[in-house]
Amino acid sequence: MNVLLLAPHPFYQDRGTPIAVNLVLKVLSERGEQVDVLTYHEGAGVTLPNVRIHRIPAPPLVRNVRPGFSGKKLVCDAVMVSRALRMAWGRRYDVVHAVEEAVFMAMRIKRRYGTPYLYDMDSSMSDQILDKFRVLTPVGGIMRRLEGRAVRGALAVVPVCDALADIARRYGPARVTILRDVSLLADQAAGHQAPEQPELNVHEITFMYVGNLESYQGIDLLLDAFARLLAKTGRAKLVIVGGISRHIRRYEARVDALGIAKKVYFLGPKSADLLGSLTADADVLVSPRTKGGNTPMKIYSYLHSGKPVLATDLPTHTQVLNADVALLAPPEPDAFAAGMLRLIDDADLRRDLGQRGRRLIEEKYSFAVFRKTLNELYDWIAAELAERR
């Protein structure tokens, strides 16, 4: 099939949605599908058989487009939609694989040329925008109706987790296929060395967070909890991997204000290729996320590392995690600190959680499972389009 994949974000970058798109492209490339990817002007190059990357022209003064809804994304999407329509007219694709808000571009292509589209649903756009901009609450109903129209018009909806699947099903889609994220550890090449890290006392437990430092990730919660932990024991260090300079400076100031700077290390952004060696140097991996419905991609790699996981007891985590494979704590500083202290004091619990978490990934969330699910979906699409023809 000829596939137009619309990726409305910088591609490639080492963060959630671009990583997931790259996994999709690997599978489609293996299948022999001919894929044109239309994406933003920013990002690293990707070379895969049968895959061609097309970029929008760089809009004036638009640089460093970050995750989430923003004015920069609106400008890029406005440029992208006209380019998508021209590409669809020029080649007449069999199907459009639309990621996130690109589904609205796919709807226009379908209306104009009749090309069916697949909605790759990495988040609920209406919930995401309303959570960030409370002032838009009065128009929330309109936004959800638009989202529902996009879902109902899709050949299939492909959410990344159960919570998003439940949202999609409320709108009455023709088909829902959950395509879960996977661990990024399995395919990493051997021989990577971890970046230089602070010298750690063997008698201390190293807590590690990996990911961006956007507000929804709960870094404020994590730092407040860690300060409370240090008031009870000095046997801990916190290593934070990721984040842009502005966010790192903000949290360094927060750490200074809390008086815990000697125990907290900001390593900055690191390549996803180093994730395995980074997590190998941790004793406990933490996910203090406080907002959102989709499961953070990091959770799958966390579990696969064989290290114990401490996470907030919220649906964003509990649709994958439970008490058998992770320690879950309410999203409050005292409760999260208590979870940290429990893991410091109980080495057997750390070992058992790590072992059970790794088994869960190998059984349910491997790249082999991802490939099988996506292949079955595209086999169905091919059969459906053949029947229509």
KOLKOL-145209 format. One line per 4 residues: their letters; for each residue z, y, x of C-alpha. Coordinates in pm, 1 decimal, decimal comma, padded with zeros to 6 digits. Example, Ala and Ser with C-alpha at 12.3 -4.5 7.8 and 13.67 -1.06 7.14 Angstrom:
<atoms>
as = 00780,0:-00450,0:01230,0  00714,0:-00106,0:01367,0
</atoms>
This chain:
<atoms>
mnvl = 00000,0:00000,0:00000,0  -00041,3:00363,2:00093,9  00303,0:00524,4:00070,5  00397,8:00892,0:00085,0
llap = 00762,6:00920,5:00189,7  00916,5:01261,8:00124,5  01218,4:01328,7:00349,6  01357,9:01678,4:00276,0
hpfy = 01571,0:01719,7:00586,8  01528,6:01736,6:00964,2  01394,7:01402,6:01084,6  01492,7:01233,2:01302,2
qdrg = 01858,9:01327,8:01352,3  02165,9:01111,9:01413,7  02326,7:01160,2:01074,3  02350,6:00978,0:00744,1
tpia = 02034,4:01032,1:00540,3  01788,7:01056,1:00833,3  01935,4:00733,6:00973,2  01888,3:00563,6:00636,6
vnlv = 01528,8:00689,3:00613,3  01459,1:00551,8:00959,9  01585,7:00209,5:00849,4  01353,2:00222,1:00547,5
lkvl = 01060,9:00309,5:00773,6  01136,1:00017,1:01004,5  01112,8:-00224,4:00712,3  00799,2:-00065,8:00564,0
serg = 00640,0:-00069,1:00908,4  00719,2:-00440,7:00944,3  00557,7:-00504,7:00605,7  00236,5:-00337,1:00714,6
eqvd = 00253,5:-00059,8:00455,6  00065,8:00255,7:00556,8  00328,3:00529,9:00541,5  00286,5:00906,3:00569,3
vlty = 00621,7:01082,6:00611,2  00646,2:01446,7:00512,6  00957,5:01612,2:00649,8  01099,6:01939,1:00782,3
hega = 00984,9:02119,8:01094,7  01298,3:02014,4:01284,7  01393,8:01677,2:01428,4  01308,3:01428,6:01700,5
gvtl = 00989,4:01225,5:01700,6  00976,7:00869,7:01569,0  00711,1:00618,6:01667,9  00660,0:00312,4:01446,5
pnvr = 00346,1:00108,2:01371,7  00169,5:00220,0:01049,8  00391,9:00529,8:01020,1  00268,9:00887,4:01064,2
ihri = 00504,3:01186,0:01068,9  00385,5:01512,8:00910,1  00597,3:01828,5:00939,6  00599,8:02143,9:00733,5
papp = 00519,1:02470,6:00911,8  00838,1:02632,0:01042,3  00951,4:02897,3:00791,1  01037,7:03228,3:00958,6
lvrn = 01398,6:03248,5:01084,2  01491,7:02905,4:00946,1  01661,5:02704,3:01219,0  01933,6:02439,1:01243,2
vrpg = 01916,9:02315,5:00884,4  02248,5:02145,3:00807,6  02340,4:01872,1:00554,3  02399,2:01972,9:00194,2
fsgk = 02262,7:02234,7:-00042,9  02181,1:02566,9:00125,8  01943,9:02861,2:00120,2  01767,4:02723,2:00426,9
klvc = 01696,1:02397,6:00244,7  01558,0:02584,6:-00055,0  01313,5:02770,2:00169,7  01205,7:02449,4:00342,1
davm = 01165,0:02267,1:00011,4  00947,7:02547,7:-00124,9  00714,6:02506,1:00174,4  00731,3:02128,2:00149,9
vsra = 00630,4:02097,3:-00214,6  00294,5:02270,0:-00163,5  00223,1:02051,8:00139,8  00319,3:01738,5:-00056,2
lrma = 00078,7:01826,0:-00337,0  -00206,4:01879,3:-00090,5  -00138,0:01545,9:00079,2  -00122,7:01364,2:-00254,8
wgrr = -00455,4:01515,1:-00358,8  -00619,8:01426,6:-00030,0  -00521,1:01059,4:-00011,6  -00410,5:00945,7:-00359,5
ydvv = -00116,3:00729,6:-00258,6  -00012,0:00411,4:-00438,5  00351,2:00523,1:-00457,4  00569,9:00814,9:-00351,3
have = 00906,4:00726,0:-00196,0  01113,5:01038,0:-00267,3  01446,8:01097,3:-00093,8  01712,5:01315,4:-00256,5
eavf = 01576,4:01641,4:-00405,7  01221,4:01548,9:-00307,7  01221,9:01354,5:-00634,2  01128,5:01681,3:-00808,2
mamr = 00825,8:01712,4:-00580,6  00737,9:01352,6:-00669,7  00762,3:01436,8:-01039,2  00499,2:01711,1:-00993,1
ikrr = 00274,9:01470,4:-00804,2  00309,7:01216,3:-01083,9  00223,6:01474,3:-01351,7  -00078,7:01599,2:-01160,6
ygtp = -00222,4:01276,1:-01017,4  -00043,0:00993,8:-01200,2  00113,3:00854,8:-00881,6  00437,5:00666,4:-00957,4
ylyd = 00747,1:00747,3:-00756,3  01057,4:00576,0:-00625,3  01378,0:00780,7:-00632,8  01584,7:00715,5:-00318,5
mdss = 01919,0:00844,0:-00448,8  02155,6:00924,4:-00162,6  02377,5:01147,7:-00375,0  02414,2:01297,4:-00720,3
msdq = 02248,0:01632,9:-00667,6  02414,4:01792,8:-00969,7  02763,2:01680,1:-00867,0  02706,1:01781,6:-00506,3
ildk = 02596,1:02134,2:-00596,3  02866,7:02183,9:-00859,2  03137,2:02066,5:-00619,8  03024,6:02320,9:-00362,7
frvl = 02946,5:02611,1:-00598,6  03196,7:02617,6:-00883,6  03036,1:02937,5:-01012,0  02743,2:02723,2:-01133,9
tpvg = 02962,3:02514,5:-01367,1  02824,1:02686,9:-01682,8  02475,4:02553,0:-01600,2  02600,4:02208,4:-01506,8
gimr = 02458,9:02057,6:-01825,3  02108,9:02184,3:-01744,6  02132,6:02045,7:-01393,0  02235,6:01702,8:-01517,7
rleg = 01950,5:01698,9:-01769,5  01705,6:01770,7:-01486,8  01859,5:01493,5:-01281,9  01834,0:01258,2:-01579,7
ravr = 01467,9:01342,6:-01625,2  01401,8:01256,6:-01260,5  01581,5:00922,5:-01298,6  01402,8:00823,0:-01619,0
gala = 01061,5:00911,0:-01479,5  01099,9:00692,5:-01171,0  00934,6:00355,9:-01127,7  01268,5:00252,7:-00976,1
vvpv = 01588,1:00427,3:-00867,9  01740,8:00323,8:-00535,8  02103,4:00441,7:-00502,9  02300,6:00368,3:-00186,8
cdal = 02623,1:00260,8:-00357,3  02779,1:00144,7:-00683,8  02907,4:00488,6:-00783,9  02558,0:00637,8:-00769,5
adia = 02414,8:00333,5:-00947,2  02658,4:00395,6:-01233,3  02546,1:00759,2:-01253,7  02179,8:00656,6:-01252,8
rryg = 02228,0:00392,9:-01525,3  02376,6:00652,1:-01760,2  02033,0:00815,6:-01770,8  01850,5:00496,7:-01871,8
parv = 01620,3:00425,2:-01574,8  01351,8:00157,1:-01580,8  01501,8:-00022,6:-01279,7  01797,6:00024,9:-01043,1
tilr = 01814,3:-00144,1:-00702,8  02117,8:-00068,4:-00485,5  02012,5:-00037,6:-00122,8  02340,0:-00016,9:00065,7
dvsl = 02378,1:00141,3:00405,3  02444,6:-00089,5:00697,9  02626,5:-00095,4:01027,8  02442,3:00072,1:01313,4
ladq = 02606,4:-00144,6:01577,8  02399,7:-00461,3:01548,2  02070,0:-00318,8:01676,6  02209,9:-00110,0:01960,6
aagh = 02074,7:-00197,4:02300,4  02307,4:-00341,4:02558,1  02402,8:-00143,7:02864,8  02497,5:00188,1:02703,9
qape = 02796,5:00345,5:02869,3  03051,6:00543,3:02675,6  03061,2:00914,1:02757,3  03348,3:01033,1:02969,6
qpel = 03665,5:01024,9:02765,2  04015,4:01159,5:02817,6  04243,0:00929,7:03013,1  04447,4:00745,5:02754,7
nvhe = 04798,6:00608,9:02795,7  04795,6:00232,9:02736,1  05116,3:00266,5:02535,4  04953,0:00508,7:02293,6
itfm = 04735,5:00428,4:01994,3  04401,2:00608,2:01989,4  04285,4:00720,0:01646,4  03916,1:00811,6:01631,8
yvgn = 03698,4:00996,1:01381,4  03318,3:00988,5:01412,8  03091,2:01209,1:01201,0  03011,2:01564,8:01105,5
lesy = 03287,2:01818,1:01048,7  03180,7:01950,4:00709,2  03471,8:02036,8:00478,7  03423,5:01735,2:00250,0
qgid = 03500,3:01501,6:00541,7  03870,3:01587,8:00521,7  03926,7:01700,9:00880,8  04194,8:01946,4:00763,6
llld = 04374,3:01655,0:00599,8  04340,4:01448,1:00916,5  04481,7:01719,5:01143,2  04771,3:01797,7:00910,6
afar = 04853,4:01427,0:00888,1  04831,4:01385,3:01264,5  05071,5:01675,7:01317,9  05319,8:01505,6:01086,3
llak = 05270,6:01178,4:01273,7  05348,3:01343,7:01607,5  05669,6:01480,1:01460,6  05782,1:01116,0:01426,1
tgra = 05626,4:00953,0:01733,0  05444,4:01060,2:02046,1  05260,1:00728,4:02071,8  04925,5:00855,3:01944,7
klvi = 04613,1:01045,4:02042,1  04329,7:01164,7:01818,8  03967,3:01168,0:01936,2  03711,4:01348,2:01717,4
vggi = 03342,4:01277,3:01779,9  03070,1:01492,8:01624,1  03032,8:01834,5:01472,5  02844,1:02153,1:01553,7
srhi = 02990,3:02416,9:01784,1  03102,6:02646,5:01503,0  03298,7:02371,6:01329,7  03450,8:02246,2:01655,1
rrye = 03574,4:02596,3:01740,7  03727,7:02628,9:01396,6  03919,3:02303,1:01425,8  04023,3:02370,4:01784,3
arvd = 04188,8:02685,0:01653,5  04353,0:02479,8:01379,4  04482,4:02230,3:01636,8  04628,1:02515,3:01844,6
algi = 04800,4:02656,8:01536,8  04953,5:02316,5:01461,9  05076,0:02281,8:01820,6  04901,2:01948,1:01879,3
akkv = 04623,5:02051,6:02118,9  04746,1:01824,7:02399,7  04700,1:01520,1:02176,9  04362,0:01598,3:02016,1
yflg = 04024,6:01570,3:02191,6  03692,7:01700,9:02057,6  03402,7:01517,1:02225,3  03125,6:01694,6:02033,3
pksa = 02809,3:01527,8:01901,3  02703,4:01197,7:02057,1  02395,4:00983,0:02009,6  02417,2:00703,9:01752,9
dllg = 02320,7:00469,9:02037,6  02667,7:00528,0:02181,3  02855,1:00440,6:01864,0  02941,7:00089,2:01978,0
slta = 03084,3:00200,1:02311,6  03272,4:00486,4:02147,8  03442,7:00271,4:01886,8  03526,8:00014,9:02153,9
dadv = 03763,3:00271,7:02307,1  03949,1:00332,0:01979,8  04248,0:00145,8:01840,1  04208,6:00274,1:01482,7
lvsp = 03905,8:00435,7:01313,8  03974,6:00694,9:01044,4  03779,0:00830,6:00749,9  03981,7:01106,3:00578,4
rtkg = 03700,8:01207,4:00341,8  03822,4:01398,8:00035,1  03504,7:01463,4:-00167,1  03185,7:01287,9:-00268,8
gntp = 03091,1:00969,3:-00449,6  02872,0:00791,8:-00196,0  03024,4:00576,4:00076,2  03004,2:00737,0:00423,1
mkiy = 02757,5:00547,1:00641,2  03014,7:00541,7:00922,1  03230,2:00298,3:00722,6  02988,1:00010,8:00782,1
sylh = 02985,5:00063,1:01157,8  03361,3:00116,6:01159,6  03414,7:-00223,4:00998,5  03156,0:-00394,5:01215,2
sgkp = 03334,1:-00274,9:01531,1  03622,6:-00509,4:01457,9  03869,5:-00220,4:01472,5  04112,4:-00144,9:01187,6
vlat = 04008,5:00129,0:00946,8  04232,5:00387,6:00781,8  04066,5:00571,3:00492,5  04155,1:00777,9:00188,9
dlpt = 04212,9:00581,3:-00129,0  03921,3:00738,9:-00318,1  03608,9:00592,9:-00485,3  03395,9:00719,3:-00195,7
htqv = 03568,1:00443,9:00006,2  03702,7:00190,8:-00242,6  03359,9:00079,5:-00367,4  03331,9:-00092,0:-00027,3
lnad = 03686,9:-00101,8:00110,6  03993,9:-00275,3:-00027,1  04338,4:-00368,4:00103,0  04201,3:-00685,9:00263,4
vall = 03973,6:-00503,2:00506,8  04125,6:-00155,1:00547,6  04445,2:00041,8:00509,9  04398,4:00288,9:00225,1
appe = 04615,5:00597,6:00182,7  04628,1:00877,6:-00075,4  04447,2:01195,6:00038,4  04770,5:01375,7:00123,1
pdaf = 04897,1:01459,3:00472,8  05232,2:01278,6:00441,0  05074,2:00963,9:00295,9  04793,5:00958,1:00552,5
aagm = 05047,7:01009,2:00832,8  05250,1:00718,3:00695,5  04938,1:00501,4:00715,3  04887,3:00604,7:01077,5
lrli = 05247,5:00520,8:01162,1  05223,9:00182,3:00995,7  04921,9:00091,8:01206,3  05095,7:00206,5:01523,1
ddad = 05396,1:-00015,8:01448,5  05208,0:-00326,1:01331,0  04971,3:-00476,2:01588,4  04918,3:-00787,1:01374,9
lrrd = 04798,7:-00572,7:01084,1  04556,8:-00391,1:01313,1  04414,9:-00722,6:01436,5  04387,0:-00881,2:01090,4
lgqr = 04219,8:-00579,8:00929,5  03970,6:-00557,3:01214,0  03875,3:-00923,4:01192,3  03836,7:-00924,1:00814,1
grrl = 03637,5:-00601,3:00818,7  03389,8:-00741,6:01067,9  03339,5:-01056,0:00859,4  03269,5:-00843,4:00551,0
ieek = 02989,2:-00656,3:00728,4  02829,6:-00970,8:00863,9  02828,9:-01128,6:00517,6  02724,3:-00835,9:00297,6
ysfa = 02615,9:-00524,7:00488,4  02391,9:-00634,5:00773,8  02042,7:-00505,0:00846,5  01912,8:-00847,8:00740,5
vfrk = 02054,5:-00787,9:00391,4  01908,0:-00435,5:00387,0  01564,4:-00570,5:00487,4  01575,8:-00845,0:00223,8
tlne = 01670,5:-00600,3:-00053,7  01399,7:-00349,3:00035,9  01135,2:-00620,4:00075,7  01215,9:-00760,5:-00267,5
lydw = 01190,1:-00412,5:-00417,7  00852,6:-00340,4:-00256,4  00725,2:-00685,8:-00353,3  00811,8:-00597,9:-00712,6
iaae = 00643,0:-00257,5:-00680,3  00326,1:-00418,2:-00547,2  00320,7:-00664,5:-00836,5  00393,5:-00390,5:-01090,9
laer = 00113,2:-00168,1:-00962,5  -00129,8:-00461,1:-00953,9  -00049,6:-00539,2:-01316,4  -00102,3:-00178,1:-01416,6
r = -00440,3:-00171,4:-01244,5
</atoms>
